[in-house]
C-alpha cells in the first residue's frame, strides 16, 4: 500500500511539473488603428507646417529652424561671448507670452508673470524648454512651436486646446549659474 501511494505521488509530482504556457489573446487586432493615427498626425503636421511657413514668409523669412522641431527669430540678440546659455540646473528668470498662429493672445506677459525656471529640473512644455537653452540674458526671441512641441494632444486644460501650434515671445532677464556646474 505504501509503495502504491509513493508511486502515485511520485507520478503526480513528475507529470505535474509542466512549464507554464503563454496565454493567447481572445481576439487579435490589426495595426489599422495605429496606421490611421499615423496618417492623421502626418496630415495635421503638414497643415500646421504650411501655416507656419506662411507666417515665416510674411515676416521676411528671418526665422531659423531648430534641431528640436521649432522655428525662432531673434528680436534682440546678444553677441557677447562672455554671456553663456543656460546649463543643467541653472535658474532662468524670464518673461513670455503665448499667442495663436493668427496672433490672437492666449496668455499675456502680465497673465504669466515673470517666471523662474530651474533648467531641466522643472516641468515646462518641450518647445519652450529647448528654446530657453538657446538664449542668453537680455535676449528676446520669437518662437513658433508646432503643436507637438507645444502642449500636444491635451492642451493646457485651460485656454490652450489640443493640437494647437503656438507663437511665444520670450525675454530672458537673467541666468543664475548652478554652483555644482
N, C-alpha and C positions, 0 to 999 in steps of 0.2 A: 504494500500500500504506500509506504514511504517512497519507494522507487517510482511509482506511478505519479505521485504528487510532485516529486522532484523533477521528473522528466517533463511533466506538463508545465511546470513553472519555468524550467529552462527553455522549453519550446516557445512559450509565450514571450519570454524575455528576448530571445534571439529574433523572433519574427515581428515583434512589436517595435523594434528599433529601426525605424524606417526614416529616411531623410525627408524633411518637410518639402512639400510640393508648392510651387508658386500658385497663388490664386489667380485665376484668369478673370478678366473683366466680363461682366454680364453682357455689355454691349460695347462695341468699338465705334469710335468716331473718326472720321477722316479729318484732314487738316483744312477743310473748306472754310471753317470759321477764321482760322489764322490767315489763310490766303486772302479772304475778303477784307480782314482787318488791315493787312499789309497794303492792299490795293487802295483802300480808303485813306490810309495815312499818307501814302505817296501822292495821292490826288490832293489832299489837304495841304501838304507841304509845298507842292508845285504852285497851288493857288496863293499861299502865303508868300512864297519866294517871288512870284510875279508882282504882287502888290508891293513888296519891299523894294524890288528893283525899280519899280516905277517911282517910288518916293526918292530913292537914291539918285535916279536920273534927273528928276525935277530939281534936286538940290545941287546939281552940277557934278555928280559923280565923285565927290570927295571922300566917300566912305571907304574904309579898309575892311577886309574880311579877316575875322579872327580864325585861329586854328580850331576853336571850340564851337563854331557854328553860329556866330552872330556877326553883325556889322557895327562899326563905330567910326565916329568922326570927332577929332579934337576941336573944341571951341577955343580952349586955352591950353597951349602945350608948353611945358617947361623943358627947355633943352639942357639944363644943368645936369652934369654927371654926378654932382655932389649929393643930389637928392635920389633916394632909392625907391624902388617899387616895394610893396609890402611882401613880407615873407610869412611863413607859418607862425601863428600866434601873435603877430603884430596887431596893435589896436588901431583901426582906421576910423577917423572921425569924418563923416561925410553927410552931404545933403543930396536928396534926389527927388524927382517927381516921376509919375507914371502916366503915360498917355496911350491912347489907342493909335493905330496907324493913320487914322484920318485927323489926328491932332486933338481929339476930344480928351479933356483932362479926367483921369480916373482918381488919382491922388495928387494933390499939390505938395510942394515942399513944406508948406505950413501944416498940412494934414499929417505928413510923415515925420516931421520934426527932424532935428539933427540926430543922426544915428552913430553909435559906437559899435564897431563890429570887430571881434577877435577873428582874424583871418583863419579860415578852415576849422575853427573850433565852435562856431555857432551856425545856426540854420539861416540860410539866405537862398533865394532862388538861384539856380545854377548859373544863368547868364550873368547876373549881377556879381556873383562871387568871382567868376572868371574875369569879368570886366574890371573889377577893383584891382586885380593883380597886375593890370597893365598901367595903372595910374600912379602918378607922383603927387605929393602935396601941392596944392594950388592949381591943379589941372581940372578942367571941365570938359567932359566928354558926352556926346550924344550917342547912345546905344540903340540899336534896333535888334530886338530879340524875337525870333520866331517862337511860336507857342511852346515848342518842346524845350526851349532854353528859358522860357518864362515860367508860368505856373502850370503848364501842361494840361492834362486831361481833367483836372479838378478845379482849376482856377484857385483863387484865394478864399473861396467860400464866402465872399463878401461882395465886393464890387467888380472883381475880375472874373469873367465867366470862363468856362472850359475852352481850351484851344484858342486862346486869344493872344496874338502877337502884340508886343508892346514896344513903345519908344520911351526911353528914360534919359533924362539929362542929369548927370551925376557930377558933383563937385567934391573933390577930396580936400578937406580942410587941413588935416594933419595925419601923420602916421607916427605912432609911438612904437619904437622898436622893442620887440620882446627881449628881455635881458638874457634869456637862455640861448638865443641865436648866436 
